[in-house]
Amino acid sequence: MKFNERLKELRKQSPLTQKDIADRLNISVSAYQYYEQGKNEPNIEKLIILANLFDVTLDDLTCRHEN
């Protein structure tokens, strides 16, 4: 699974909207949508926020546990 697919999956499993997450990351909704579309990737600071938001490890969020 790719990062953008995992991110979308985690969001759909949570009660959070794209706007909620974008607000927490201090970015626009369209910037967040680019993450989910695979057009852009967050920096490490935003990855940490996302991992904490979804209560997952960075490895789980970035699919590092998969080959």
Buried (B, 14 or more C-beta within 10 A) or exposed (E): EEBBEBBBEBBEEEEBEBEBBBBBBEBEBEBBBBBBEEEEEBEEEBBEBBBEBBEBEEEBBBBEEEE
